[in-house]
Amino acid sequence: MDDLSLVALGVFQSIGCFLERVKDPIAMLAKSSRHLLSISFAYIEVPDVESAVVEGPEREGFFVDQFSLTSLSFWSTYSSFSIQIIERIRDPSGEYMLKAFLQPMARQ
């Protein structure tokens, strides 16, 4: 079963730390907004390429799909999410990450 099928089945009420590892993260994000309840939130944590680039391309995980603050903001809004919180963090392992709490936009 593919990633988008899991969302269609309602397996997730939030999206966690795997968005950068699916084949088409933008399609996953867009499809998930249609399946989450309008009162629910999606928590997203993805690699932050803008902060990580400071340490150079030899950084572990540097070539995994990564986001910038601008691209995460754009794709979240494009995917019918309202951004509640978005910020840069450095996790306990030293990885640079973007974290966001998103809420599906009201459906018409």
ABEGO torsion letter per residue (X at the ends): XBAAAAAAAGABABBBAAAAABABAAAAAAAAAAABBAABBBBBBBBBAAAAAAAEAABBGAABBBBBAAAAAAAAAAAGBBBABBBBBBBAAGBBBBBBBBBBBBBX
